[in-house]
Amino acid sequence: MKFFAVIDTNVIVSALLKWDSVPGLVLQSVFEGRVVPVVNAQILEEYKVVLNREKFGFAKERIAETITQIESLGVHESHLASVVEDMPDPKDVVFYSVALAHGNVTETHLVTGNVKHFPKSPVVVTPREFLEIIGLFTQTMFVNDVRRPFVVYDANPGWNVFLNLRRQAQRGPAAGMTLDEINAEIAAAHSGK
């Protein structure tokens, strides 16, 4: 199954700064073909501008390879959905707009480390939430007293449906079920009823 995501620049920066991190796992999922990045010209330009900032110290070749991979593995969304909500950073509007527009075609998430910069919506998720949605759970283990995330592949992908419904219910009435109803469904799924 393919998953579609608009990936906020902060996730890519975090992934390149620390590859063995939750954002790193999101970008690895893109490079492995499990996740299809959704982009447009403005988003690609934002990637180029931010990744080339001196403070990050990324090699030019690494930046070019990363953007080329994202562009070649991704789909270009030419439409922009109108965004009526106020957002603190005007540069974030294009990410949300593209996610909403592509969401009209197929389920698409906006993966960001700054969920507070976007309207409350089931479309907007953190990198960790996104890994849960696509069936990759991260757990933390300690190796030589250093905390490292590792991936646990979900043997029961149907479980992700319940987790997603729970997350939606916690954010609002979008799922059409209350949190108690979702928890009852999850309990029933666990007991095999």
TIRO-2110 file (N, C-alpha, C; in Angstrom, 1 decimal):
// TIRO-2110
0.8, -1.2, 0.0, N, 1, A
0.0, 0.0, 0.0, CA, 1, A
0.9, 1.2, 0.0, C, 1, A
0.5, 2.2, -0.8, N, 2, A
1.3, 3.4, -0.9, CA, 2, A
0.6, 4.5, 0.0, C, 2, A
1.4, 5.3, 0.7, N, 3, A
1.0, 6.3, 1.5, CA, 3, A
1.5, 7.7, 0.9, C, 3, A
0.6, 8.7, 1.0, N, 4, A
1.0, 10.0, 0.4, CA, 4, A
1.2, 11.0, 1.5, C, 4, A
2.2, 11.8, 1.4, N, 5, A
2.5, 12.8, 2.4, CA, 5, A
3.2, 14.0, 1.9, C, 5, A
2.7, 15.2, 2.3, N, 6, A
3.5, 16.4, 2.2, CA, 6, A
4.4, 16.5, 3.4, C, 6, A
5.7, 16.6, 3.1, N, 7, A
6.6, 16.6, 4.2, CA, 7, A
7.1, 18.0, 4.4, C, 7, A
6.9, 18.5, 5.6, N, 8, A
7.3, 19.8, 6.0, CA, 8, A
8.9, 19.8, 6.0, C, 8, A
9.4, 21.0, 5.7, N, 9, A
10.9, 21.2, 5.6, CA, 9, A
11.5, 20.8, 6.9, C, 9, A
10.9, 21.1, 8.1, N, 10, A
11.5, 20.8, 9.4, CA, 10, A
11.8, 19.3, 9.6, C, 10, A
11.0, 18.5, 9.0, N, 11, A
11.1, 17.0, 9.1, CA, 11, A
12.4, 16.6, 8.3, C, 11, A
12.5, 17.2, 7.1, N, 12, A
13.7, 16.9, 6.3, CA, 12, A
15.0, 17.4, 6.9, C, 12, A
15.0, 18.6, 7.5, N, 13, A
16.1, 19.1, 8.2, CA, 13, A
16.5, 18.2, 9.3, C, 13, A
15.5, 17.8, 10.1, N, 14, A
15.8, 16.9, 11.3, CA, 14, A
16.3, 15.6, 10.8, C, 14, A
15.8, 15.0, 9.7, N, 15, A
16.2, 13.7, 9.2, CA, 15, A
17.7, 13.8, 8.8, C, 15, A
18.0, 14.9, 8.1, N, 16, A
19.4, 15.0, 7.6, CA, 16, A
20.4, 15.3, 8.8, C, 16, A
19.9, 16.0, 9.8, N, 17, A
20.8, 16.2, 11.0, CA, 17, A
21.0, 14.9, 11.7, C, 17, A
20.0, 14.1, 11.8, N, 18, A
20.1, 12.8, 12.6, CA, 18, A
19.3, 11.8, 11.9, C, 18, A
20.0, 11.0, 11.1, N, 19, A
19.3, 10.0, 10.2, CA, 19, A
18.6, 8.9, 11.1, C, 19, A
19.2, 8.5, 12.2, N, 20, A
18.6, 7.5, 13.0, CA, 20, A
17.6, 8.1, 14.1, C, 20, A
16.7, 8.8, 13.5, N, 21, A
15.7, 9.5, 14.4, CA, 21, A
14.3, 9.2, 13.7, C, 21, A
13.3, 9.7, 14.4, N, 22, A
11.9, 9.5, 13.9, CA, 22, A
11.7, 10.2, 12.6, C, 22, A
12.1, 11.5, 12.4, N, 23, A
12.1, 12.1, 11.1, CA, 23, A
12.9, 11.4, 10.1, C, 23, A
14.1, 10.8, 10.5, N, 24, A
14.9, 10.1, 9.6, CA, 24, A
14.2, 8.8, 9.1, C, 24, A
13.4, 8.2, 9.9, N, 25, A
12.6, 7.0, 9.5, CA, 25, A
11.5, 7.4, 8.5, C, 25, A
11.0, 8.6, 8.6, N, 26, A
10.0, 9.1, 7.6, CA, 26, A
10.7, 9.3, 6.3, C, 26, A
11.8, 9.9, 6.3, N, 27, A
12.5, 10.2, 5.0, CA, 27, A
13.0, 8.8, 4.4, C, 27, A
13.5, 7.9, 5.3, N, 28, A
13.9, 6.6, 4.8, CA, 28, A
12.7, 5.9, 4.1, C, 28, A
11.5, 6.1, 4.7, N, 29, A
10.3, 5.5, 4.1, CA, 29, A
10.0, 6.0, 2.7, C, 29, A
10.3, 7.3, 2.5, N, 30, A
10.2, 7.9, 1.2, CA, 30, A
11.2, 7.3, 0.2, C, 30, A
12.4, 7.2, 0.7, N, 31, A
13.5, 6.6, -0.2, CA, 31, A
13.3, 5.2, -0.5, C, 31, A
12.6, 4.4, 0.4, N, 32, A
12.3, 3.0, 0.2, CA, 32, A
11.1, 2.8, -0.7, C, 32, A
10.3, 3.9, -1.0, N, 33, A
9.1, 3.8, -1.8, CA, 33, A
7.9, 3.5, -1.1, C, 33, A
7.9, 3.4, 0.2, N, 34, A
6.7, 3.1, 1.0, CA, 34, A
5.8, 4.4, 1.1, C, 34, A
6.4, 5.5, 1.1, N, 35, A
5.7, 6.8, 1.1, CA, 35, A
6.0, 7.6, -0.1, C, 35, A
4.9, 8.2, -0.7, N, 36, A
5.1, 9.0, -1.9, CA, 36, A
5.0, 10.5, -1.5, C, 36, A
6.1, 11.2, -1.6, N, 37, A
6.0, 12.6, -1.2, CA, 37, A
5.2, 13.4, -2.2, C, 37, A
4.4, 14.4, -1.7, N, 38, A
3.6, 15.2, -2.6, CA, 38, A
4.2, 16.6, -2.5, C, 38, A
4.5, 17.2, -3.7, N, 39, A
5.2, 18.4, -3.7, CA, 39, A
4.6, 19.3, -4.8, C, 39, A
5.1, 20.6, -4.8, N, 40, A
4.9, 21.5, -5.9, CA, 40, A
6.1, 22.4, -6.0, C, 40, A
6.1, 23.3, -6.9, N, 41, A
7.3, 24.1, -7.2, CA, 41, A
7.7, 24.9, -5.9, C, 41, A
6.7, 25.5, -5.2, N, 42, A
7.0, 26.3, -4.0, CA, 42, A
7.6, 25.5, -2.9, C, 42, A
7.1, 24.3, -2.7, N, 43, A
7.6, 23.4, -1.7, CA, 43, A
9.1, 23.0, -2.0, C, 43, A
9.3, 22.6, -3.3, N, 44, A
10.7, 22.3, -3.6, CA, 44, A
11.7, 23.4, -3.4, C, 44, A
11.2, 24.6, -3.8, N, 45, A
12.0, 25.8, -3.6, CA, 45, A
12.3, 26.1, -2.1, C, 45, A
11.3, 25.9, -1.3, N, 46, A
11.5, 26.0, 0.2, CA, 46, A
12.5, 25.0, 0.7, C, 46, A
12.4, 23.8, 0.2, N, 47, A
13.4, 22.8, 0.6, CA, 47, A
14.8, 23.3, 0.3, C, 47, A
15.0, 23.8, -1.0, N, 48, A
16.3, 24.3, -1.4, CA, 48, A
16.8, 25.4, -0.6, C, 48, A
16.0, 26.4, -0.3, N, 49, A
16.4, 27.6, 0.4, CA, 49, A
16.8, 27.2, 1.8, C, 49, A
16.0, 26.4, 2.5, N, 50, A
16.2, 26.1, 3.9, CA, 50, A
17.4, 25.1, 4.1, C, 50, A
17.5, 24.1, 3.2, N, 51, A
18.6, 23.1, 3.4, CA, 51, A
19.9, 23.7, 3.1, C, 51, A
19.9, 24.8, 2.3, N, 52, A
21.2, 25.5, 1.9, CA, 52, A
21.6, 26.5, 3.0, C, 52, A
20.9, 26.7, 4.0, N, 53, A
21.3, 27.6, 5.1, CA, 53, A
22.6, 27.2, 5.7, C, 53, A
23.5, 28.1, 5.8, N, 54, A
24.8, 27.8, 6.3, CA, 54, A
24.8, 27.1, 7.7, C, 54, A
23.9, 27.5, 8.6, N, 55, A
23.8, 27.0, 9.9, CA, 55, A
23.7, 25.5, 10.0, C, 55, A
23.1, 24.9, 9.0, N, 56, A
23.0, 23.4, 9.0, CA, 56, A
24.2, 22.7, 8.5, C, 56, A
25.0, 23.3, 7.7, N, 57, A
26.3, 22.7, 7.2, CA, 57, A
26.1, 21.5, 6.3, C, 57, A
25.0, 21.3, 5.6, N, 58, A
24.8, 20.2, 4.8, CA, 58, A
25.6, 20.4, 3.5, C, 58, A
26.2, 19.3, 3.0, N, 59, A
27.0, 19.3, 1.8, CA, 59, A
26.1, 19.6, 0.6, C, 59, A
26.5, 20.4, -0.3, N, 60, A
25.7, 20.7, -1.5, CA, 60, A
25.2, 19.4, -2.2, C, 60, A
26.1, 18.4, -2.3, N, 61, A
25.8, 17.2, -3.0, CA, 61, A
24.6, 16.5, -2.3, C, 61, A
24.7, 16.5, -1.0, N, 62, A
23.7, 15.8, -0.2, CA, 62, A
22.3, 16.5, -0.3, C, 62, A
22.3, 17.8, -0.4, N, 63, A
21.1, 18.6, -0.6, CA, 63, A
20.5, 18.2, -1.9, C, 63, A
21.4, 18.3, -3.0, N, 64, A
20.9, 18.0, -4.3, CA, 64, A
20.4, 16.6, -4.5, C, 64, A
21.0, 15.6, -3.9, N, 65, A
20.6, 14.2, -3.9, CA, 65, A
19.2, 14.1, -3.3, C, 65, A
19.1, 14.7, -2.1, N, 66, A
17.9, 14.6, -1.3, CA, 66, A
16.7, 15.2, -2.1, C, 66, A
16.9, 16.4, -2.6, N, 67, A
15.8, 17.0, -3.3, CA, 67, A
15.5, 16.3, -4.6, C, 67, A
16.5, 15.8, -5.3, N, 68, A
16.3, 15.1, -6.6, CA, 68, A
15.5, 13.8, -6.3, C, 68, A
15.9, 13.1, -5.2, N, 69, A
15.1, 11.9, -4.8, CA, 69, A
13.7, 12.2, -4.5, C, 69, A
13.4, 13.2, -3.7, N, 70, A
12.1, 13.5, -3.3, CA, 70, A
11.3, 13.9, -4.6, C, 70, A
11.9, 14.7, -5.5, N, 71, A
11.2, 15.1, -6.7, CA, 71, A
10.9, 13.9, -7.6, C, 71, A
11.9, 13.0, -7.7, N, 72, A
11.7, 11.9, -8.7, CA, 72, A
10.7, 10.8, -8.1, C, 72, A
10.7, 10.7, -6.8, N, 73, A
9.8, 9.7, -6.2, CA, 73, A
8.4, 10.2, -5.9, C, 73, A
8.3, 11.5, -6.0, N, 74, A
7.0, 12.2, -5.6, CA, 74, A
6.1, 12.4, -6.7, C, 74, A
4.9, 13.0, -6.3, N, 75, A
3.9, 13.4, -7.3, CA, 75, A
3.8, 14.9, -7.1, C, 75, A
3.6, 15.6, -8.3, N, 76, A
3.5, 17.0, -8.2, CA, 76, A
2.0, 17.4, -8.2, C, 76, A
1.6, 18.1, -7.2, N, 77, A
0.2, 18.6, -7.1, CA, 77, A
0.2, 20.0, -7.6, C, 77, A
-0.6, 20.2, -8.7, N, 78, A
-0.6, 21.5, -9.3, CA, 78, A
-1.7, 22.4, -8.8, C, 78, A
-2.7, 21.8, -8.1, N, 79, A
-3.8, 22.5, -7.5, CA, 79, A
-3.4, 22.9, -6.1, C, 79, A
-4.0, 24.0, -5.6, N, 80, A
-3.9, 24.5, -4.3, CA, 80, A
-5.3, 24.6, -3.7, C, 80, A
-5.6, 24.0, -2.6, N, 81, A
-6.9, 24.2, -1.9, CA, 81, A
-6.8, 25.5, -1.2, C, 81, A
-8.0, 26.2, -1.1, N, 82, A
-8.0, 27.5, -0.4, CA, 82, A
-7.9, 27.2, 1.1, C, 82, A
-7.2, 28.0, 1.8, N, 83, A
-7.0, 27.9, 3.2, CA, 83, A
-7.5, 29.2, 3.8, C, 83, A
-8.6, 29.0, 4.7, N, 84, A
-9.2, 30.1, 5.3, CA, 84, A
-8.7, 30.4, 6.7, C, 84, A
-8.1, 29.4, 7.3, N, 85, A
-7.6, 29.5, 8.6, CA, 85, A
-6.3, 30.4, 8.7, C, 85, A
-6.2, 31.2, 9.8, N, 86, A
-5.0, 32.0, 10.0, CA, 86, A
-3.9, 31.1, 10.4, C, 86, A
-2.7, 31.3, 9.8, N, 87, A
-1.5, 30.5, 10.2, CA, 87, A
-0.4, 31.4, 10.6, C, 87, A
0.4, 31.1, 11.6, N, 88, A
1.4, 32.0, 12.1, CA, 88, A
2.5, 32.3, 11.0, C, 88, A
2.8, 31.3, 10.2, N, 89, A
3.9, 31.5, 9.2, CA, 89, A
3.3, 31.4, 7.8, C, 89, A
3.3, 32.4, 7.0, N, 90, A
2.7, 32.4, 5.7, CA, 90, A
3.3, 31.4, 4.8, C, 90, A
4.6, 31.0, 5.0, N, 91, A
5.3, 30.0, 4.2, CA, 91, A
4.7, 28.6, 4.4, C, 91, A
4.0, 28.4, 5.5, N, 92, A
3.5, 27.1, 5.8, CA, 92, A
2.2, 26.8, 5.1, C, 92, A
1.5, 27.9, 4.6, N, 93, A
0.2, 27.8, 3.9, CA, 93, A
0.3, 26.8, 2.7, C, 93, A
1.4, 26.9, 1.9, N, 94, A
1.5, 26.1, 0.7, CA, 94, A
1.5, 24.6, 1.1, C, 94, A
2.2, 24.2, 2.2, N, 95, A
2.2, 22.8, 2.6, CA, 95, A
0.8, 22.3, 2.9, C, 95, A
0.1, 23.1, 3.7, N, 96, A
-1.3, 22.7, 4.1, CA, 96, A
-2.2, 22.7, 2.9, C, 96, A
-2.1, 23.6, 2.0, N, 97, A
-2.9, 23.7, 0.9, CA, 97, A
-2.7, 22.6, -0.1, C, 97, A
-1.4, 22.2, -0.3, N, 98, A
-1.1, 21.1, -1.2, CA, 98, A
-1.6, 19.8, -0.6, C, 98, A
-1.5, 19.6, 0.7, N, 99, A
-2.0, 18.4, 1.4, CA, 99, A
-3.5, 18.3, 1.3, C, 99, A
-4.2, 19.4, 1.4, N, 100, A
-5.7, 19.4, 1.3, CA, 100, A
-6.1, 19.1, -0.2, C, 100, A
-5.4, 19.7, -1.1, N, 101, A
-5.7, 19.5, -2.5, CA, 101, A
-5.5, 18.1, -2.9, C, 101, A
-4.4, 17.5, -2.6, N, 102, A
-4.1, 16.1, -2.9, CA, 102, A
-5.0, 15.2, -2.2, C, 102, A
-5.4, 15.6, -1.0, N, 103, A
-6.4, 14.8, -0.2, CA, 103, A
-7.7, 14.6, -0.9, C, 103, A
-8.0, 15.5, -1.9, N, 104, A
-9.2, 15.3, -2.7, CA, 104, A
-9.1, 14.1, -3.6, C, 104, A
-7.8, 13.7, -3.9, N, 105, A
-7.6, 12.6, -4.8, CA, 105, A
-7.4, 11.3, -4.0, C, 105, A
-6.6, 11.3, -3.0, N, 106, A
-6.3, 10.2, -2.2, CA, 106, A
-5.9, 10.7, -0.8, C, 106, A
-6.0, 9.8, 0.2, N, 107, A
-5.6, 10.2, 1.6, CA, 107, A
-4.2, 10.7, 1.6, C, 107, A
-4.0, 11.9, 2.1, N, 108, A
-2.7, 12.5, 2.1, CA, 108, A
-2.5, 13.2, 3.5, C, 108, A
-1.4, 13.1, 4.1, N, 109, A
-1.1, 13.7, 5.4, CA, 109, A
0.0, 14.8, 5.2, C, 109, A
-0.1, 15.8, 6.1, N, 110, A
1.0, 16.8, 6.2, CA, 110, A
1.8, 16.3, 7.4, C, 110, A
3.1, 16.0, 7.2, N, 111, A
3.9, 15.5, 8.3, CA, 111, A
4.8, 16.7, 8.7, C, 111, A
4.7, 17.1, 10.0, N, 112, A
5.4, 18.2, 10.4, CA, 112, A
5.8, 18.1, 11.9, C, 112, A
6.9, 18.7, 12.2, N, 113, A
7.3, 18.7, 13.6, CA, 113, A
6.7, 19.9, 14.4, C, 113, A
6.0, 20.7, 13.6, N, 114, A
5.3, 21.9, 14.2, CA, 114, A
3.8, 21.9, 14.0, C, 114, A
3.1, 21.0, 14.6, N, 115, A
1.7, 20.9, 14.4, CA, 115, A
1.0, 22.1, 14.9, C, 115, A
1.5, 22.8, 15.8, N, 116, A
0.9, 24.0, 16.4, CA, 116, A
0.8, 25.2, 15.3, C, 116, A
1.7, 25.0, 14.3, N, 117, A
1.7, 26.1, 13.2, CA, 117, A
0.5, 25.9, 12.2, C, 117, A
-0.2, 24.8, 12.3, N, 118, A
-1.2, 24.4, 11.4, CA, 118, A
-2.6, 24.3, 12.1, C, 118, A
-3.7, 24.4, 11.3, N, 119, A
-5.0, 24.2, 11.9, CA, 119, A
-5.1, 22.7, 12.4, C, 119, A
-5.9, 22.6, 13.5, N, 120, A
-6.2, 21.2, 14.0, CA, 120, A
-6.9, 20.5, 12.9, C, 120, A
-6.3, 19.4, 12.5, N, 121, A
-6.9, 18.6, 11.4, CA, 121, A
-6.3, 17.2, 11.4, C, 121, A
-7.1, 16.2, 11.1, N, 122, A
-6.5, 14.8, 11.0, CA, 122, A
-5.5, 14.7, 9.9, C, 122, A
-5.5, 15.7, 9.0, N, 123, A
-4.5, 15.7, 7.9, CA, 123, A
-3.1, 16.0, 8.5, C, 123, A
-3.0, 16.8, 9.5, N, 124, A
-1.7, 17.3, 10.1, CA, 124, A
-1.3, 16.3, 11.2, C, 124, A
-0.1, 15.7, 11.0, N, 125, A
0.4, 14.7, 11.9, CA, 125, A
1.9, 14.9, 12.2, C, 125, A
2.3, 14.5, 13.3, N, 126, A
3.7, 14.5, 13.7, CA, 126, A
4.4, 13.3, 12.9, C, 126, A
5.7, 13.4, 12.8, N, 127, A
6.4, 12.2, 12.2, CA, 127, A
6.1, 10.9, 12.9, C, 127, A
6.1, 10.9, 14.3, N, 128, A
5.8, 9.7, 15.0, CA, 128, A
4.3, 9.2, 14.7, C, 128, A
3.4, 10.1, 14.6, N, 129, A
2.0, 9.7, 14.3, CA, 129, A
2.0, 9.1, 12.9, C, 129, A
2.7, 9.7, 12.0, N, 130, A
2.7, 9.2, 10.6, CA, 130, A
3.3, 7.8, 10.5, C, 130, A
4.4, 7.6, 11.3, N, 131, A
4.9, 6.2, 11.3, CA, 131, A
3.9, 5.2, 11.8, C, 131, A
3.1, 5.6, 12.7, N, 132, A
2.0, 4.7, 13.2, CA, 132, A
1.0, 4.5, 12.1, C, 132, A
0.6, 5.5, 11.4, N, 133, A
-0.3, 5.4, 10.3, CA, 133, A
0.1, 4.5, 9.2, C, 133, A
1.4, 4.5, 8.9, N, 134, A
1.9, 3.7, 7.8, CA, 134, A
2.3, 2.3, 8.2, C, 134, A
2.2, 2.0, 9.5, N, 135, A
2.4, 0.7, 10.0, CA, 135, A
3.8, 0.5, 10.6, C, 135, A
4.6, 1.6, 10.8, N, 136, A
5.9, 1.5, 11.4, CA, 136, A
5.8, 2.1, 12.8, C, 136, A
6.0, 1.3, 13.8, N, 137, A
6.1, 1.9, 15.1, CA, 137, A
7.5, 2.1, 15.5, C, 137, A
7.8, 3.2, 16.2, N, 138, A
9.1, 3.3, 16.7, CA, 138, A
9.1, 3.1, 18.2, C, 138, A
10.1, 2.5, 18.6, N, 139, A
10.4, 2.3, 20.1, CA, 139, A
11.8, 2.8, 20.3, C, 139, A
12.0, 3.0, 21.5, N, 140, A
13.4, 3.5, 21.9, CA, 140, A
14.1, 2.4, 22.6, C, 140, A
15.4, 2.2, 22.2, N, 141, A
16.2, 1.3, 23.0, CA, 141, A
17.5, 2.0, 23.2, C, 141, A
18.2, 1.6, 24.2, N, 142, A
19.5, 2.2, 24.6, CA, 142, A
20.6, 1.3, 24.1, C, 142, A
21.6, 1.9, 23.3, N, 143, A
22.7, 1.2, 22.9, CA, 143, A
23.9, 2.0, 23.4, C, 143, A
24.7, 1.4, 24.2, N, 144, A
25.9, 2.1, 24.8, CA, 144, A
25.5, 3.4, 25.4, C, 144, A
24.4, 3.3, 26.2, N, 145, A
23.8, 4.5, 26.9, CA, 145, A
23.4, 5.6, 26.0, C, 145, A
23.2, 5.3, 24.7, N, 146, A
22.7, 6.3, 23.7, CA, 146, A
21.3, 5.9, 23.3, C, 146, A
20.4, 6.8, 23.4, N, 147, A
19.0, 6.5, 23.0, CA, 147, A
18.9, 6.4, 21.5, C, 147, A
18.4, 5.3, 20.9, N, 148, A
18.2, 5.2, 19.5, CA, 148, A
16.8, 4.6, 19.2, C, 148, A
16.2, 5.2, 18.2, N, 149, A
14.9, 4.7, 17.8, CA, 149, A
15.1, 3.4, 16.9, C, 149, A
14.2, 2.5, 17.0, N, 150, A
14.2, 1.4, 16.1, CA, 150, A
12.8, 1.1, 15.7, C, 150, A
12.7, 0.4, 14.5, N, 151, A
11.4, 0.3, 13.9, CA, 151, A
10.8, -1.1, 14.2, C, 151, A
9.6, -1.1, 14.6, N, 152, A
8.9, -2.4, 14.8, CA, 152, A
7.8, -2.4, 13.7, C, 152, A
7.9, -3.4, 12.8, N, 153, A
6.8, -3.5, 11.8, CA, 153, A
5.6, -4.0, 12.4, C, 153, A
4.5, -3.5, 12.0, N, 154, A
3.2, -3.9, 12.6, CA, 154, A
2.7, -5.1, 11.9, C, 154, A
2.5, -6.2, 12.6, N, 155, A
2.0, -7.4, 12.1, CA, 155, A
0.5, -7.4, 11.9, C, 155, A
-0.2, -6.4, 12.4, N, 156, A
-1.6, -6.3, 12.3, CA, 156, A
-2.0, -4.9, 11.8, C, 156, A
-1.9, -4.8, 10.4, N, 157, A
-2.2, -3.4, 9.9, CA, 157, A
-3.6, -2.9, 10.2, C, 157, A
-4.5, -3.7, 10.5, N, 158, A
-5.9, -3.3, 10.9, CA, 158, A
-5.9, -2.5, 12.2, C, 158, A
-4.9, -2.7, 13.0, N, 159, A
-4.7, -2.0, 14.2, CA, 159, A
-4.5, -0.5, 14.0, C, 159, A
-3.9, -0.2, 12.9, N, 160, A
-3.6, 1.2, 12.5, CA, 160, A
-4.9, 2.0, 12.3, C, 160, A
-5.9, 1.3, 11.7, N, 161, A
-7.2, 1.9, 11.5, CA, 161, A
-7.8, 2.4, 12.8, C, 161, A
-7.7, 1.5, 13.8, N, 162, A
-8.3, 1.9, 15.1, CA, 162, A
-7.5, 3.0, 15.7, C, 162, A
-6.1, 3.0, 15.6, N, 163, A
-5.3, 4.1, 16.1, CA, 163, A
-5.6, 5.4, 15.5, C, 163, A
-5.8, 5.3, 14.1, N, 164, A
-6.1, 6.5, 13.4, CA, 164, A
-7.5, 7.1, 13.8, C, 164, A
-8.5, 6.2, 14.0, N, 165, A
-9.8, 6.6, 14.5, CA, 165, A
-9.7, 7.3, 15.8, C, 165, A
-8.9, 6.7, 16.7, N, 166, A
-8.7, 7.2, 18.1, CA, 166, A
-8.1, 8.6, 18.0, C, 166, A
-7.1, 8.7, 17.2, N, 167, A
-6.4, 10.0, 17.0, CA, 167, A
-7.4, 11.1, 16.5, C, 167, A
-8.2, 10.7, 15.5, N, 168, A
-9.2, 11.6, 14.9, CA, 168, A
-10.2, 12.0, 16.0, C, 168, A
-10.7, 11.1, 16.8, N, 169, A
-11.7, 11.4, 17.8, CA, 169, A
-11.1, 12.3, 18.9, C, 169, A
-9.8, 12.1, 19.2, N, 170, A
-9.2, 13.0, 20.2, CA, 170, A
-9.1, 14.4, 19.6, C, 170, A
-9.0, 14.6, 18.3, N, 171, A
-8.8, 15.9, 17.7, CA, 171, A
-10.2, 16.5, 17.4, C, 171, A
-11.2, 15.8, 17.3, N, 172, A
-12.5, 16.4, 17.0, CA, 172, A
-13.5, 15.3, 16.5, C, 172, A
-14.7, 15.7, 16.1, N, 173, A
-15.7, 14.8, 15.7, CA, 173, A
-15.6, 14.3, 14.3, C, 173, A
-14.4, 14.4, 13.7, N, 174, A
-14.3, 14.0, 12.3, CA, 174, A
-14.5, 12.5, 12.0, C, 174, A
-14.2, 11.7, 13.0, N, 175, A
-14.4, 10.3, 12.8, CA, 175, A
-15.8, 9.8, 12.9, C, 175, A
-16.7, 10.6, 13.6, N, 176, A
-18.1, 10.2, 13.7, CA, 176, A
-18.3, 9.3, 14.9, C, 176, A
-17.2, 9.0, 15.7, N, 177, A
-17.4, 8.2, 16.8, CA, 177, A
-16.7, 8.9, 18.0, C, 177, A
-17.2, 8.7, 19.2, N, 178, A
-16.6, 9.3, 20.4, CA, 178, A
-15.4, 8.4, 20.8, C, 178, A
-14.5, 9.0, 21.6, N, 179, A
-13.4, 8.3, 22.1, CA, 179, A
-13.7, 7.0, 22.8, C, 179, A
-14.8, 7.1, 23.6, N, 180, A
-15.3, 5.9, 24.3, CA, 180, A
-15.7, 4.8, 23.3, C, 180, A
-16.4, 5.1, 22.2, N, 181, A
-16.8, 4.2, 21.2, CA, 181, A
-15.6, 3.5, 20.5, C, 181, A
-14.6, 4.3, 20.3, N, 182, A
-13.4, 3.8, 19.6, CA, 182, A
-12.7, 2.9, 20.6, C, 182, A
-12.5, 3.3, 21.8, N, 183, A
-11.9, 2.4, 22.8, CA, 183, A
-12.6, 1.1, 23.0, C, 183, A
-13.9, 1.1, 22.9, N, 184, A
-14.7, -0.1, 23.0, CA, 184, A
-14.4, -1.0, 21.8, C, 184, A
-14.3, -0.4, 20.6, N, 185, A
-14.0, -1.1, 19.4, CA, 185, A
-12.6, -1.8, 19.5, C, 185, A
-11.7, -1.0, 20.0, N, 186, A
-10.3, -1.5, 20.2, CA, 186, A
-10.3, -2.7, 21.2, C, 186, A
-11.0, -2.5, 22.3, N, 187, A
-11.1, -3.6, 23.3, CA, 187, A
-11.7, -4.8, 22.6, C, 187, A
-12.7, -4.7, 21.9, N, 188, A
-13.4, -5.8, 21.2, CA, 188, A
-12.4, -6.5, 20.2, C, 188, A
-11.6, -5.7, 19.5, N, 189, A
-10.7, -6.2, 18.6, CA, 189, A
-9.6, -7.0, 19.3, C, 189, A
-9.2, -6.6, 20.4, N, 190, A
-8.2, -7.3, 21.2, CA, 190, A
-8.8, -8.6, 21.8, C, 190, A
-10.0, -8.6, 22.1, N, 191, A
-10.6, -9.8, 22.7, CA, 191, A
-11.1, -10.8, 21.6, C, 191, A
-11.0, -10.4, 20.4, N, 192, A
-11.4, -11.3, 19.3, CA, 192, A
-12.9, -11.3, 19.0, C, 192, A
-13.7, -10.4, 19.6, N, 193, A
-15.1, -10.4, 19.4, CA, 193, A
-15.5, -9.7, 18.2, C, 193, A
END
